[in-house]
Protein backbone atom coordinates (compact mmCIF):
# COMPACT_ATOMS: atom_id res chain seq x y z
CA UNK A 1 0.00 0.00 0.00
CA UNK A 2 2.56 2.57 1.02
CA UNK A 3 6.20 2.40 0.12
CA UNK A 4 6.89 5.47 2.23
CA UNK A 5 5.72 5.57 5.82
CA UNK A 6 6.70 8.87 7.37
CA UNK A 7 6.64 10.14 10.90
CA UNK A 8 5.38 13.66 11.43
CA UNK A 9 6.56 16.29 13.89
CA UNK A 10 4.22 17.33 16.63
CA UNK A 11 2.09 20.25 15.58
CA UNK A 12 -1.39 21.35 14.67
CA UNK A 13 -4.00 20.77 17.35
CA UNK A 14 -2.60 20.29 20.82
CA UNK A 15 -3.91 17.52 23.03
CA UNK A 16 -5.42 20.13 25.33
CA UNK A 17 -7.47 21.76 22.54
CA UNK A 18 -8.20 18.64 20.50
CA UNK A 19 -9.12 16.26 23.27
CA UNK A 20 -12.43 17.83 24.13
CA UNK A 21 -13.78 14.56 22.71
CA UNK A 22 -14.98 11.70 24.85
CA UNK A 23 -14.29 8.08 24.03
CA UNK A 24 -17.03 6.39 22.02
CA UNK A 25 -18.78 3.24 23.24
CA UNK A 26 -17.00 0.06 22.17
CA UNK A 27 -19.25 -1.41 19.50
CA UNK A 28 -18.67 -5.12 18.87
CA UNK A 29 -19.93 -7.73 16.41
CA UNK A 30 -23.00 -9.79 17.11
CA UNK A 31 -23.03 -13.58 17.15
CA UNK A 32 -24.17 -13.76 13.52
CA UNK A 33 -21.17 -11.86 12.15
CA UNK A 34 -18.57 -13.90 10.25
CA UNK A 35 -15.11 -14.31 11.69
CA UNK A 36 -12.27 -12.34 10.11
CA UNK A 37 -9.08 -14.05 9.02
CA UNK A 38 -7.08 -10.94 8.17
CA UNK A 39 -3.76 -9.99 9.70
CA UNK A 40 -2.56 -6.44 10.33
CA UNK A 41 -0.76 -6.38 6.99
CA UNK A 42 -3.76 -7.63 4.99
CA UNK A 43 -6.56 -6.21 7.09
CA UNK A 44 -8.01 -3.97 4.37
CA UNK A 45 -8.02 -6.83 1.82
CA UNK A 46 -10.43 -9.00 3.82
CA UNK A 47 -13.43 -9.64 1.52
CA UNK A 48 -15.84 -9.56 4.45
CA UNK A 49 -15.14 -5.88 5.18
CA UNK A 50 -17.30 -2.88 4.38
CA UNK A 51 -14.98 -0.12 3.13
CA UNK A 52 -15.84 3.51 3.82
CA UNK A 53 -13.79 6.46 2.58
CA UNK A 54 -14.01 9.90 4.18
CA UNK A 55 -11.90 13.03 4.25
CA UNK A 56 -10.44 14.06 7.60
CA UNK A 57 -9.45 17.60 8.49
CA UNK A 58 -9.37 19.84 11.53
CA UNK A 59 -12.27 22.04 10.39
CA UNK A 60 -14.76 19.17 9.97
CA UNK A 61 -13.25 16.78 12.52
CA UNK A 62 -16.22 17.05 14.85
CA UNK A 63 -18.59 16.14 12.03
CA UNK A 64 -16.39 13.28 10.86
CA UNK A 65 -16.26 11.71 14.31
CA UNK A 66 -20.03 11.98 14.65
CA UNK A 67 -20.44 10.30 11.26
CA UNK A 68 -18.13 7.42 12.25
CA UNK A 69 -19.99 7.07 15.55
CA UNK A 70 -23.32 6.82 13.75
CA UNK A 71 -22.01 4.17 11.35
CA UNK A 72 -20.69 1.99 14.18
CA UNK A 73 -23.76 2.42 16.36
CA UNK A 74 -26.12 1.11 13.69
CA UNK A 75 -23.84 -1.42 12.00
CA UNK A 76 -24.84 -5.07 12.35
CA UNK A 77 -21.12 -6.01 12.31
CA UNK A 78 -19.17 -2.88 13.38
CA UNK A 79 -15.84 -4.75 13.54
CA UNK A 80 -16.22 -5.48 9.81
CA UNK A 81 -16.26 -1.80 8.88
CA UNK A 82 -12.94 -0.38 7.67
CA UNK A 83 -12.47 3.40 7.37
CA UNK A 84 -10.10 4.98 4.85
CA UNK A 85 -9.49 8.59 5.95
CA UNK A 86 -7.98 11.03 3.45
CA UNK A 87 -6.12 13.89 5.18
CA UNK A 88 -4.62 16.98 3.59
CA UNK A 89 -0.85 17.22 3.71
CA UNK A 90 -0.85 20.76 5.09
CA UNK A 91 -3.83 20.65 7.43
CA UNK A 92 -3.31 22.72 10.62
CA UNK A 93 -3.54 19.43 12.53
CA UNK A 94 -0.76 17.13 11.44
CA UNK A 95 -1.67 13.62 10.22
CA UNK A 96 -0.03 12.25 13.36
CA UNK A 97 -2.30 14.34 15.59
CA UNK A 98 -5.41 13.40 13.60
CA UNK A 99 -4.45 9.73 13.86
CA UNK A 100 -3.96 10.03 17.61
CA UNK A 101 -7.37 11.65 18.01
CA UNK A 102 -9.14 8.95 15.99
CA UNK A 103 -7.36 6.19 17.93
CA UNK A 104 -8.28 7.65 21.29
CA UNK A 105 -11.94 8.22 20.39
CA UNK A 106 -12.30 4.80 18.75
CA UNK A 107 -9.62 2.46 20.21
CA UNK A 108 -10.95 -0.58 18.34
CA UNK A 109 -11.59 1.11 14.98
CA UNK A 110 -10.20 -0.43 11.80
CA UNK A 111 -8.80 2.48 9.82
CA UNK A 112 -5.94 3.92 7.85
CA UNK A 113 -5.06 7.54 7.09
CA UNK A 114 -3.77 8.50 3.67
CA UNK A 115 -2.02 11.77 2.92
CA UNK A 116 -3.51 13.73 0.03
CA UNK A 117 -1.05 16.08 -1.61
CA UNK A 118 -3.01 19.21 -2.37
CA UNK A 119 -0.61 20.29 -5.10
CA UNK A 120 -1.94 17.46 -7.28
CA UNK A 121 -5.19 19.40 -7.81
CA UNK A 122 -4.39 23.06 -7.06
CA UNK A 123 -3.79 23.89 -10.72
CA UNK A 124 -7.11 22.30 -11.68
CA UNK A 125 -9.40 24.08 -9.20
CA UNK A 126 -11.35 27.10 -10.40
CA UNK A 127 -13.18 29.66 -8.27
CA UNK A 128 -16.63 28.75 -6.99
CA UNK A 129 -19.70 30.43 -5.54
CA UNK A 130 -18.41 29.59 -2.04
CA UNK A 131 -14.77 29.58 -1.02
CA UNK A 132 -15.34 26.39 1.01
CA UNK A 133 -16.02 24.56 -2.26
CA UNK A 134 -12.50 25.38 -3.43
CA UNK A 135 -10.84 23.33 -0.69
CA UNK A 136 -8.49 20.85 -2.44
CA UNK A 137 -9.65 18.09 -0.08
CA UNK A 138 -13.06 18.22 -1.81
CA UNK A 139 -11.33 16.67 -4.81
CA UNK A 140 -9.75 13.78 -2.89
CA UNK A 141 -12.68 11.52 -3.86
CA UNK A 142 -11.43 11.72 -7.47
CA UNK A 143 -8.21 9.99 -6.34
CA UNK A 144 -9.60 7.11 -4.30
CA UNK A 145 -8.69 4.63 -7.02
CA UNK A 146 -5.06 5.71 -6.74
CA UNK A 147 -4.87 6.17 -2.98
CA UNK A 148 -6.50 2.96 -1.79
CA UNK A 149 -4.85 -0.43 -2.13
CA UNK A 150 -5.69 -2.28 -5.39
CA UNK A 151 -7.29 -5.07 -3.36
CA UNK A 152 -10.03 -2.60 -2.34
CA UNK A 153 -12.42 -3.05 -5.25
CA UNK A 154 -15.42 -1.25 -3.81
CA UNK A 155 -15.91 1.63 -1.40
CA UNK A 156 -18.65 3.82 0.03
CA UNK A 157 -17.69 7.48 -0.05
CA UNK A 158 -19.28 9.61 2.68
CA UNK A 159 -19.09 13.32 3.40
CA UNK A 160 -18.22 14.50 6.92
CA UNK A 161 -21.51 16.31 7.60
CA UNK A 162 -23.88 13.37 7.82
CA UNK A 163 -25.07 10.60 10.10
CA UNK A 164 -26.43 7.12 9.40
CA UNK A 165 -29.45 5.78 11.26
CA UNK A 166 -29.42 2.41 9.52
CA UNK A 167 -27.05 -0.50 8.93
CA UNK A 168 -24.35 0.56 6.48
CA UNK A 169 -24.15 -2.98 5.09
CA UNK A 170 -27.52 -2.42 3.42
CA UNK A 171 -25.94 0.39 1.42
CA UNK A 172 -22.83 -1.72 0.79
CA UNK A 173 -24.97 -4.50 -0.68
CA UNK A 174 -26.44 -2.27 -3.40
CA UNK A 175 -25.66 -3.95 -6.71
CA UNK A 176 -24.16 -1.87 -9.52
CA UNK A 177 -25.23 -3.04 -12.96
CA UNK A 178 -22.54 -4.12 -15.40
CA UNK A 179 -21.89 -0.70 -16.96
CA UNK A 180 -22.30 1.41 -13.83
CA UNK A 181 -19.25 2.68 -11.97
CA UNK A 182 -21.01 4.55 -9.18
CA UNK A 183 -24.36 4.40 -7.43
CA UNK A 184 -26.13 7.28 -5.69
CA UNK A 185 -29.63 8.58 -4.98
CA UNK A 186 -30.77 10.57 -8.03
CA UNK A 187 -33.09 13.58 -8.05
CA UNK A 188 -34.55 13.82 -11.54
CA UNK A 189 -37.02 16.56 -10.58
CA UNK A 190 -34.14 19.02 -10.03
CA UNK A 191 -33.40 21.54 -12.78
CA UNK A 192 -30.28 19.94 -14.20
CA UNK A 193 -29.49 22.88 -16.49
CA UNK A 194 -28.78 25.22 -13.56
CA UNK A 195 -25.60 23.32 -12.70
CA UNK A 196 -23.90 24.63 -15.84
CA UNK A 197 -23.47 28.07 -17.36
CA UNK A 198 -25.26 29.48 -20.39
CA UNK A 199 -21.97 29.25 -22.23
CA UNK A 200 -21.91 25.49 -21.72
CA UNK A 201 -25.44 24.96 -23.03
CA UNK A 202 -24.88 27.28 -25.99
CA UNK A 203 -21.78 25.40 -27.14
CA UNK A 204 -22.96 22.38 -29.16
CA UNK A 205 -19.62 20.60 -28.80
CA UNK A 206 -19.74 20.77 -25.00
CA UNK A 207 -23.44 20.19 -24.36
CA UNK A 208 -23.60 17.19 -26.66
CA UNK A 209 -21.93 15.18 -23.88
CA UNK A 210 -25.49 14.64 -22.63
CA UNK A 211 -26.89 14.02 -26.09
CA UNK A 212 -27.40 10.28 -25.68
CA UNK A 213 -28.05 10.39 -21.94
CA UNK A 214 -30.90 11.45 -19.70
CA UNK A 215 -28.95 12.96 -16.78
CA UNK A 216 -30.31 13.56 -13.30
CA UNK A 217 -28.77 15.48 -10.43
CA UNK A 218 -27.06 13.40 -7.73
CA UNK A 219 -25.17 14.45 -4.63
CA UNK A 220 -21.56 13.25 -4.51
CA UNK A 221 -21.50 13.19 -0.70
CA UNK A 222 -22.88 9.63 -0.68
CA UNK A 223 -21.67 7.25 -3.38
CA UNK A 224 -21.07 3.54 -3.79
CA UNK A 225 -18.03 3.26 -6.06
CA UNK A 226 -16.70 0.30 -8.02
CA UNK A 227 -12.99 1.08 -7.78
CA UNK A 228 -12.09 -1.75 -10.13
CA UNK A 229 -14.10 -0.19 -12.96
CA UNK A 230 -12.96 3.26 -11.86
CA UNK A 231 -9.32 2.33 -12.29
CA UNK A 232 -9.87 0.45 -15.54
CA UNK A 233 -11.76 3.37 -17.09
CA UNK A 234 -9.32 6.01 -15.74
CA UNK A 235 -12.24 8.05 -14.47
CA UNK A 236 -10.03 10.37 -12.46
CA UNK A 237 -8.55 11.60 -15.74
CA UNK A 238 -12.00 11.97 -17.33
CA UNK A 239 -13.08 14.20 -14.45
CA UNK A 240 -9.89 16.23 -14.64
CA UNK A 241 -10.37 16.77 -18.38
CA UNK A 242 -13.56 18.65 -17.58
CA UNK A 243 -11.82 20.59 -14.82
CA UNK A 244 -9.24 21.74 -17.36
CA UNK A 245 -12.00 22.90 -19.71
CA UNK A 246 -13.62 24.74 -16.79
CA UNK A 247 -10.39 26.66 -16.16
CA UNK A 248 -10.45 27.93 -19.74
CA UNK A 249 -14.15 28.41 -20.49
CA UNK A 250 -16.09 28.66 -17.19
CA UNK A 251 -18.77 26.05 -17.81
CA UNK A 252 -20.08 25.75 -14.21
CA UNK A 253 -20.16 27.72 -10.93
CA UNK A 254 -20.01 25.01 -8.26
CA UNK A 255 -16.89 23.18 -7.10
CA UNK A 256 -16.28 19.43 -7.37
CA UNK A 257 -19.85 18.35 -8.20
CA UNK A 258 -20.28 19.38 -11.89
CA UNK A 259 -17.36 17.29 -13.24
CA UNK A 260 -19.01 14.23 -11.70
CA UNK A 261 -22.30 15.18 -13.34
CA UNK A 262 -20.55 15.57 -16.69
CA UNK A 263 -18.89 12.17 -16.49
CA UNK A 264 -21.61 10.12 -14.80
CA UNK A 265 -24.90 11.99 -15.26
CA UNK A 266 -27.39 9.60 -16.86
CA UNK A 267 -25.28 6.56 -16.04
CA UNK A 268 -25.63 6.28 -12.27
CA UNK A 269 -27.04 3.27 -10.46
CA UNK A 270 -30.09 4.75 -8.69
CA UNK A 271 -30.13 4.16 -4.94
CA UNK A 272 -33.15 4.73 -2.72
CA UNK A 273 -33.48 8.35 -1.56
CA UNK A 274 -33.50 7.18 2.05
CA UNK A 275 -29.69 6.94 1.74
CA UNK A 276 -29.16 10.65 1.20
CA UNK A 277 -31.64 12.99 2.83
CA UNK A 278 -29.46 15.91 1.78
CA UNK A 279 -29.70 19.69 1.97
CA UNK A 280 -30.21 19.82 5.74
CA UNK A 281 -27.50 22.47 6.04
CA UNK A 282 -29.98 24.92 4.60
CA UNK A 283 -29.96 27.40 1.79
CA UNK A 284 -26.44 28.26 0.64
CA UNK A 285 -27.25 31.97 0.60
CA UNK A 286 -29.77 32.49 3.39
CA UNK A 287 -28.77 29.61 5.64
CA UNK A 288 -32.40 28.77 6.30
CA UNK A 289 -33.53 25.50 7.90
CA UNK A 290 -34.69 22.61 5.78
CA UNK A 291 -37.16 19.80 6.43
CA UNK A 292 -36.78 16.14 5.52
CA UNK A 293 -37.88 14.87 2.14
CA UNK A 294 -40.91 12.61 2.23
CA UNK A 295 -40.29 8.90 2.77
CA UNK A 296 -38.11 6.73 5.04
CA UNK A 297 -34.71 7.87 6.27
CA UNK A 298 -31.45 5.92 6.57
CA UNK A 299 -28.96 8.80 6.23
CA UNK A 300 -29.25 12.47 7.10
CA UNK A 301 -26.91 14.85 5.28
CA UNK A 302 -26.27 18.46 6.31
CA UNK A 303 -25.05 19.52 2.88
CA UNK A 304 -25.30 23.24 2.35
CA UNK A 305 -23.94 26.19 4.26
CA UNK A 306 -25.07 25.44 7.81
CA UNK A 307 -23.52 22.68 9.92
CA UNK A 308 -25.33 21.27 12.96
CA UNK A 309 -22.40 21.56 15.38
CA UNK A 310 -22.00 25.26 14.58
CA UNK A 311 -25.68 26.03 15.01
CA UNK A 312 -25.89 24.00 18.21
CA UNK A 313 -22.91 25.84 19.71
CA UNK A 314 -24.50 29.16 18.76
CA UNK A 315 -27.76 28.08 20.45
CA UNK A 316 -29.53 28.60 17.12
CA UNK A 317 -30.17 25.03 15.95
CA UNK A 318 -32.52 23.99 13.22
CA UNK A 319 -35.06 21.39 14.38
CA UNK A 320 -33.28 18.52 12.62
CA UNK A 321 -29.93 19.42 14.22
CA UNK A 322 -31.22 17.70 17.34
CA UNK A 323 -31.05 14.41 15.44
CA UNK A 324 -27.31 14.92 14.90
CA UNK A 325 -26.52 15.88 18.51
CA UNK A 326 -26.67 12.37 20.09
CA UNK A 327 -23.75 11.27 17.88
CA UNK A 328 -21.58 14.25 18.80
CA UNK A 329 -18.54 13.13 20.81
CA UNK A 330 -17.12 16.59 21.42
CA UNK A 331 -17.89 17.27 25.09
CA UNK A 332 -15.29 19.77 26.35
CA UNK A 333 -17.19 20.40 29.58
CA UNK A 334 -17.33 16.77 30.65
CA UNK A 335 -14.73 15.28 32.98
CA UNK A 336 -14.09 12.13 30.92
CA UNK A 337 -11.54 13.67 28.56
CA UNK A 338 -9.43 11.71 26.15
CA UNK A 339 -5.80 11.08 26.97
CA UNK A 340 -3.13 10.18 24.42
CA UNK A 341 -3.47 6.57 23.35
CA UNK A 342 -0.83 4.37 25.03
CA UNK A 343 0.00 2.75 21.69
CA UNK A 344 0.47 6.00 19.79
CA UNK A 345 3.57 4.63 18.08
CA UNK A 346 1.26 2.24 16.23
CA UNK A 347 -0.34 5.28 14.63
CA UNK A 348 2.73 5.74 12.46
CA UNK A 349 1.79 2.49 10.74
CA UNK A 350 -1.63 3.95 9.95
CA UNK A 351 -0.24 6.89 7.99
CA UNK A 352 0.98 6.51 4.46
CA UNK A 353 1.51 8.01 1.05
CA UNK A 354 0.05 6.18 -1.89
CA UNK A 355 2.67 4.96 -4.34
CA UNK A 356 0.90 7.08 -6.95
CA UNK A 357 2.08 10.28 -5.31
CA UNK A 358 5.70 9.33 -4.55
N, C-alpha and C positions, 0 to 999 in steps of 0.2 A: 504494500500500500504506500508506504512512505520511505523513500530512500534517504531522506534527511530528517532526522528527529532533532529538533533544536530545543535547548533550554532558553528561557526568557528571563531577563532581569526583572526584579521586583519593580512594580510601577502601576500606574493606573489607580483603580480603586483600592483604598486601604482596607484592611480587615475591619477597622472600626466603622468605616462608612458603608462598606459593602455588606457586612454581616448583620444587617437589620432583618435578615431572613431567619425564619425558624425552620427546623428540620421537618421534612414531610413525613407523613406516616409511611411505614414500610409495607408496601403492597406486594403480596406474594401470590404465586400461582395457585389455582384451585386443583383439586384432585384429578380433574379431567384433562389437565394440560399435559401435552407430551413432554417427555424428558429431553433435555438438550444434551448433545454429545460434543459440543464445540469446546475447544481450548481457547486460551487467551489470544493466541496468534491467529486462530481461524474463527473467532467468535462472530464476526459480521458476515461470514459465509454460510452460516447454519441455515438450511432451507426452511426451518420452522419459524424463523424470525419475521416479525413485521418491521420494516425499515421506514423510519420517519426522518426527513431532512428539514431542518429549520436553521435560520440565521440566528446568530447570537451576538449581541452587542450591548454596551453599557446603557444606552438610551432605552432600549426595549427589554432589558433583562427581566424586569418585574413581570412583564407580560409573558415572556418566554417561559419563565418558571411556573406561572399559573397555567399555561397551556400544557406543559409537561405533566403537572400535577393532575389536571383534568383527564389526560389520556390514561395515566396509570390508575386513577381512581375507578374508571369505568371499564378498564380492560379486563377481559375474561382471563387472560394469561399475561399479566404485566411484566413478568420476567422474560417474556418472549418478544418484548418491544425493544428495538435498538434505535437510539437516536444518533443522527449524524448532524452535528452542529457546525455551521460555517461561520467563522469569525473573521472580521476584517483585520488585516495586518497591523494597521495603525489606529486601532480603537484606543480610546483613553484608558480602558482597562486592558492590560496585557492578556494574551491568551492563557498565560499561566494563572493569572488571577481569576479569569472566567472559569477555567477548569477547576480551580480550588473551590469556587463558590458552588458550582454544579455538584461536585463530589460531596460537599458538606450538607447541601440541601437534600440530595438524593444519594445516600451512601451505596445503595445497591443498584444504581442505574447502570444499564448497559449503554455506553456512549463513546463517541470519539469526536474530537474537535479538529477541524481542518482550517488551515489558514488560507484565506482568500486574498490574493494580491490585488489591491484596488487598481494598480496601474495597468492591469490587463484590460480594463474597460473604460478607464478615464477618457481616453481619446474617442470613445464611441458614444458617450453620453451627451445628449443635448439638453437644453434648458426645458423646464416643465412648468406647469401652472402652479405647482407647489415645490419649494426647494427640497422638502423631505423626499420627494419622488426622484431626486437626482442623486441620492445616496448610492454609491457604487455597490453596496451590499445588496440592494434591490435586484441587482443583475446576477447575483451568485447562483440563482436557480438555473440560469442558462448553462452553468458549468458543472452541474452535478454529475453528468456523464464522465467528465474528466477527473473530478475530485474524488469520487467514491470508487472503491475497489471494483475491478471488473466483475468480480463474483456477485456483486449486488446488481441484480437484473431488474429490480422493480423497487420503487420508493414512493412514499406519500410525501408530498411537499406541503408544509403548513406554515402560514404566517405566524407572527408572534403575538397577534392581538385577537386571539380566539380561544375558545374552550370547547371541549367535547363533552357531551352528556350522554354518550352512547359508546358501545364497544368498538374500538378502532379496527378490529379485525373484520367487521362487517364492511367497512370501507375498503380495506385491503383486499377483500375477496371479490370486489367488483371486477368483472371480466372485460378486458379490452378486446374488441373484435380484431380480426387479422390485420387490418390496415391502420388501426388507430394506435397512436403513440402515447397520447394522454387521454385521461378521462376527467371530467369536471361537470358540475351542475351548469346547465346552459339557461340563458334567459332570452328567449327569442322575441319576447314582447318589447325589449329595449330597442331604442333607436340606434341601430348599428352605425349609421352614417355619421353620428356626432363624434365618434372616436377618431375621425380623420378630418383633415382640413379640406376646404373647398378645392384647393390646388390638387390634392390627391384625386378627388372624384372627377375633376375636370380633365385629368391627364389619362387618356385611354390606355396608354401602356402600363401605367401603375394600377389603375382600378380594375383592369382585366384579370388581376390575380384572383378576384372573386367571381370571375365570369362563369365558371363551371361549378361553383359551390353556392350553398345557401347558408351563409355564416350567421351565427348567433353570438351575442356577447357571453363571455364566461369570465369569472374572476380567477386570477392566477394564484390567489392565496391558498387555495385548496385544490390540489391536483394529484391524481394517481398517474405515475409516469413509468412507462416501459423503457428502462435505461438501455436495454439491449437494442431495441429499435432506434432509440435516440442516438446511440453511438454509431450504429450502422448507417443511419441516414444523415449523420453530421448535422443535426438540427441546431446545434449551437451556432454553426457557421451560417445557416440559413437565417436565423434570427439576427445575427450581426450584419448580414448583408442589408437588411432593412434599416438597421440602425445607421449604417453608413449613408444610405440614401436620405434618411431623416436629417443628418448633419448638413447635407447639401441643399435639400429642397423643402424641408419643414412640412412633412406630410401628416403629423399628428401633434397634439399638445400635451398628452399625458406621458408618463415615464416609461416603465418597463412593460406595461400591458399591451400597447398596440402592436409591437413586433410579434408577440404571441398570437394575437388575433390575425395578423397577416399570414402567419405560417400555418396556424391550425384552425382558424375559423371555418366552420363547415365540415370539419373532419375531426370532431371531438366525440369521444364516447360519452353520451349523456348520463350523468349520475343524478340520483334523486336530489331535489332541492333541499331536503332535510339536512344534507351534508355541507351546506354553506348558506346559512341564514346571514347574509352579508349586509353591509351598509349600516351597521348599528353604531358606528362612530358618528353618524350624523352627516348633515350636508357639509360639503367641503368648504363652502363659503360662509354660511351662516352658523354652522356648528349645531344645528337643531337636532333634537332627539328623534329617533326613528323607532317604529314599532316592528314586530316580527311579521314576516310574510305569513300568509295563511298556510296551514298544513303542519305536519309533525316536525319536530326539531331534533337533530342529532348533533349539530355543531352551530355555535353562535360566533359570529365574526364581526368585530368592531372595526371593519374597514371604514375609511373616511377620516376626517380630521380629528374627531374627539376620541380619546382613549379612556377606558373606564377608570383606570387607576388615577389619572389626572383629575377627572371630575369628582371622584370620591374624595381625594385629598382636599380638593377645593370646596367640599361640602355642597357641590352643585351636581349631583349625579342625575343621569337619566334613569327612568324606571328600570330599564333592563340591565343597568350597571350592577344592580343588586344581585343579579344572577352570576356575575363574574366574581364578586367579592369573596364567596366561600372558598375559592381556589387560590386566592392571594396568599402568598407565604411571606410577604414582607410585613413584619410586625415589629417595628423598631422600639415600640414601647413595652413589649413583653420581655420578661426576664430570661426566657429560654432562648438566648442568642446562640448563633452558630460560632463554633470555634474552628480554627484550622484543622483540616482532616489529618489524622495521625499518619496516614499513608500518602502524604502530598507528593512524595517523590514519584509515586506511581503515575501521577498526573502527567509527567513528562512523556510517558508512553502513550498518552491519549492525545497528544498534539503532533500534528504532522503536516508536511507540505506534500501535495500530490506530485507525483513524478512529472506531470504535465507542466508544472510551473517551475521546475528546477532547471 
